[in-house]
Amino acid sequence: MFDGANRRVVSLWFPRLASDRALRRHPVSGPFVLTLKEDNTNHIHCLNAAAEKQGLYRGMALSDARAFCPDLQSRMADLMTDRRFLIGLRRWATRYCPWVGLEGDDGLVMDITGSAHLSGGEAEMLGDLRQQFSHAGLTAQIGLGDTRGAAWALAHHGEGVAQPGQAMAALAPLPVAALRLDDETVTALQRLGLRSIGQLADTARAPLARRFGSGLLMRLDQAAGLQPEQISPLRDPPHYGVRISLPEPIGLEADVMAATTRLLERLCDKLAAQETGVRVLNLTLRRVDQQGQHVELRLARPMRDPARILPLFSRGIAEVDAGYGIDQLRLEATQVEALPTQQTSHSDDTSPGQLDDLITRIGTRIGLENIRRFLPADSHIPERSFLIAPAAYSSPESFPSDPRARPLIMFPPESIRATGPQPPQQFRWRRMPLTTLRATGPERIAPEWWLDDQNWRSGMRDYWRVETRQGRRLWLFYTPQEPGWFVQGEFP
């Protein structure tokens, strides 16, 4: 071996990972495929054994597959869920050894050096893996060798075990594609008559290096153990959950709040270490009768300050039914966001935290999504000069100063009976007879021609501020292209 150590590597390949995962939750009988849409055509992404027996294959158009197999059942593939499922398998596989990494989109690689004896030996470990995957409804092919390349080759082309120091003996009859080469290189080697790894290993290296470059020999040496190849275990994401078990049940609100304080301090220390803030908290209170009470807190901003978060729990904890008492509390941050440390200044007298706390308090009653705020928009059209966004998911922004007054209340244009380009002396609006006392204007506003807005198809508008003898201060406009008068707003 290149480093003098006898490494042992297991490669796990799940050739039907996506379809097996989908059929675990919603099993079907008969041919089944998962499809992906590419170039406006659904293609087969993954299929079960029954579909393969019908002659279907990956990449085949779904319409062609249905012509061969009329009873074919299909669903859309979910790549993100497949990825999360594979990561979950990786986490599960750490029960056998700590060094477990991902191998593409449908495989795992495990460095079991020094850990196989914990399962009773290599054979017992592989037997247990096959049994566990079979019970889980997963199709798995397993390869074991001294190197990552040898294990991968055995898992994908033959499923077997290479004894220590005998990697090349086990790989010799396998096709050259088992060296993880691209299709072009494999085709070129086959044209030269080099179809197996054994034939490739017996060929002079210098002509191969000149013809195919160093990549081909590197893969061969990695499989034989002449070049090192690292196995990088996937790092587990940080877990933001803390728990406390109490020697005696508690039921008073003050006691629950005190225990929650201790949990919050521990949780916020974890958040600070990762420079993250919590968005959604879930407090689980386990009663002595094993029933669980849940309190969810959704925050308007990522936070990690226990003193600010604790009062926001008071309403939810007050509504908890403690029964005969609570003997365990668990606090988990179910949604976190990045919250890097920021430099504070003594001259900064703004306190956005108080507004966020207020939004959170109101949000616990009516829902955070129902609290909105106005934001400026880049448009000179009055009704498009602002946006309405959820306050919890946006930052406050100041509106640019505008010397032209805008009404406090705006509504869709309401037609009034009047003629001429000058504001009418008398008119009726909402069944109220009004008399113009003073009019200021006009302010001409042209439509945004690059947007197709049917409300502005009448063309330019001449806006007037009209004060009436009855006290109403209205915002009227006149359309020169299609003569007409409208009321669109009211000033305070």
Disulfide bonds with the S-S distance in Angstrom:
none
